[in-house]
């Protein structure tokens, strides 16, 4: 399967609550009028976030995100057919201007790779989405390899996080489709090579992510282990809302 993720900012003059109500009940309904070849559609409604690293004061990402949309297809052909379809071109796409600041939308086309966790469980509570910029000088395969290794080491080094994380998935950028990132109309925004999604039991549990993040930072600082740029990365805390899922027979 292949997926597109879009981190969206609300348009000027709109409150976060108004934004969430619109994307969940109005925009989602327009999309569901004709889901085409879409396999799954999830909205992640953001309730908190942090940008960069406490150890580094410089950060280019200063705009908060209100939600992250995730769209899945069985294959790249289905994804392409969706975005070229008349319903998406004339109704779904143009509706974005009614709720989002499209010039700031961050998007990534990726494949999802499950990562091991110590205490797996139902991924139905709160969620952390950690956007990572690859360390300079790395290739994507090296970044993905170091990232996966750092995840396992971070869980081992932070028992509190290990006990709280119920599932982890790494969304790995597929650079062949970076040309599609202009679909949302974003201007001069960064391209992120990976997004880690970590699920917790509830909104009270997501704070355990901080221990995990500290372990990642320590690993990233080790010689030969650097895999991401903390000052150019960010994470959001969100609640996941399922909008559409196509069931197989």
N, C-alpha and C positions, 0 to 999 in steps of 0.2 A: 504493500500500500504506500501511497504518497500523501503528504499533507501540506497545506499552506496555513501559516500562522500570521495573524495581523494584530499588532498591538496598537490600539486606537486611542486618540485623545478626543475628548468631547469638543464640539464647536464652541466658539466664544458666546457668552451669554446664556449658557445652559448649565444647570447644576448637575452634579454627579448623579443624584437620584433621578432627575428628569432623563438624563442620558441612559441610565440602566433600564428604566421603564420603557423607553422608546426602542432600544435595540432588542430587548427581550420580547416585547409584545407587538410592536409595529413592524420593525425591520425583519424580524424572524418570520412573521406571518407572510410578508411579501416573498421571502425566500422559499417558504414552504408551499407556496402556491404551485411551484414547479421545481422540485428538488433535482430533476434531471438525473444525472448519473452519480450524484453525491452519495457517498457511503455514510458519512456521519458529520454532524455539525454541533459544535459545543461552543458556548460563550463562557468566558471566565471573567466574572465581575470583580474588579480590583477593590480591595478595602484598605490596603496599605502598601507601601513600597519604599525602597531605598536605592539610591544611585551611587555608583562608585564604591570606594572603600574608605572606612574610617581612617585608615593609615595614609591615604592619599587625598589631598584636598581638591585637586584639579579634576574636573569632570565635565565632559561636553554635553552630557544628557541631563538637561535641566527640566524637561517637560514631563509631568506625571502622565501615567497611562490610566485610562478608565476601564478598559476591558481588553482581553485578548481573545480573538476569534480563532477557532481551530476548525479546519475543513479537511475531511479525508476523502480520497478516491481510491478505487482499486488499482489504478494505473495512471501514468502521465497522460495517456490519450483521453481518458475520461475527464481529467482536470482541464485539459485544453478545450475540450468540447463544451464544458460548462461555461468557461469564461467567454467563449465566442458565441454562445447561444443568445438569441434575441431577448429572451426573458431576463437574462442577467445583464445584457448590454443596455436594455431600455428601462428596466424597473429596479432590479436589485442594486446594480452599480450606482445609478444616479441618486438613489435614496440615501447613499452614504453622506451626501452633503447636508442632509436634514439633521444629522446628529454628530458627525465627526469633522475634525479638522484634518482633512485628507492630506494636506501638505506635510503632516508630521507622522503619518502612519508608518510603522516599522513592520516589514513583512519578511518572511523566510519560507522557502520551499524546502521540505526536509523529509527524511525517513525517520521513523521512530524505532529506537532500540531499547528494549527492556534492560534494566540494570538490577543486580541482586540487592535485596534488602534483608536485614536481620529478622524483622518481625512483620512479614507480609500480612495484609488484611484487605478489607473492602476499601476501595478508593472512592469514598462518598462524602468525605468531610471537606476540609479546607485544602488549599493547594498553593504551593510555592512554584513560581516560574522564574528561573534564573537564566537571564540572557547573558551569553558569554561572547566576548571578542577574543579571537584567537591571538596567542602571543606572536609577536613579530618573528619572522624567519622560519615558521613552521609550515609544513604541508598539512593538508586536511587529514590524511591518514594518521600522521603523527599526533596531531591535535586530538583526534577521536580516541586514539590509543591511550595517550596520557590522561585524558579526561576520565575515561572509564576506570583506569587504574587509581586515579586520585579519588574517585567516588568511593571505591571499596576501602581505601586507606582512611578516608575521612570518616566513614561510618565506624571503622574499627577504633579510631582515635576519639570519637565522641559518643560515649554510651547513651547519653540522654537523647541525642538525635537518632541513634540506631534503634532505640526502643520506641520512638515516636513515628518514624517514617514507615508508611504502609506499602508504598509503591514508588518506584523511580523509573522514569523513562527519559532517555536522551534523544532529542530531536536534532538530527545531524543534517546540516545544510547540504543540498544537492546543487552544486554550482551551475550545472547545465541549465537550470531554470531561473537563474538570476535576472534574466531579461524580463521575466514576468513581474518582478517586484515593482515596476513602474505602474502596474495596473491601478493601484490606489491613488496615484497622483502625488506621491511623496517627493519632496525636494531636498536634496543634500542631507539625507539621513544615513546613518551608519548601517552597514550590513553585518549582521551577527551570524557567526558560523555555527552556533549551537544554543539550544535552550534546554535546560534541565527542568523537568516537571517532577515535583515531589509531593505526594499526597499524605495528609495527616487526618486524624480522627475528627477534628473540629477546629474552629478558629482559635480556640485557646491553646492548641497544641503547636501551631505553626512557629511559635517563637523558638522551638527547639532547632529550627533551621540555622539559627545564629551560631550554635556550637559547630554544626556541620560546616558552615561557611568559614569559620575561623580555622578549622582543620584544613580546608581547601587552600586558604591563603598561606598557611604554613608550608604545605606541600608545594604549592606553586613557587615559593621563595627558595626552595632547595635547588642547588646546582643540577642542571640536567633534567629538572622536573617541570619547569615552567610550561604552562599550556594555555593560559588566558591572561588578559589584561584587566586586572580588577578595577582600575580607574575608569575604564571604558565599558564596564559591565553594570548590570543592575538586576534587581529582582522585584517581583510583585507578589503580594499575598492576595489570593482570590478565592471566590466560591464558584464552583463549576455548575453550569446550568446546561442540561442536554436539550437541544432544540430539535434535532432530527436524527434518526438512525434507521437506515434501511435494513430490514430483517431478511435473512436468507431463508429460502424454503427448507 
